[in-house]
Amino acid sequence: MYLDFCLRLWATLAQAPTGVPVEATPAAVSAPPPPVAAPGLSVIQYLLMAVYLLVSVGLIAAVVTQSSKNEGLGGMLGGGSTQSVFQGKKSTEEMLGTATNYLAVSFIVLSMVVSMVMR
């Protein structure tokens, strides 16, 4: 719909200015067709957008609630962490990090799916 509007506007602007004779061609004589109303969204598209919104809000909440580690360059290279691999139960920070990873992957996949479905 937006592309159709842009093409019509471009065609109108590309025409010769007033006072200059324009050759009568069938395309120039006939009026452009009326704009077609965009069809409504289907139920699947609404559900997909609702899930996309929930994942987006969840990802924002997960990133905002994480605490910064302030480890600097050493922590980025692996030298800052002294946690053992053989800990018993996962801490809240580790669970939040895992949830953030899952939400980020879901956000990326849903972004691609939404772009394909909404065409």
Secondary structure, DSSP 8 states (H G I E B T S, - for coil): -HHHHHHHHHHHHHS--TTS-----HHHHS------------HHHHHHHHHHHHHHHHHHHHHHHS-----HHHHHTT-S----TT-SS--HHHHHHHHHHHHHHHHHHHHHHHHHHT-
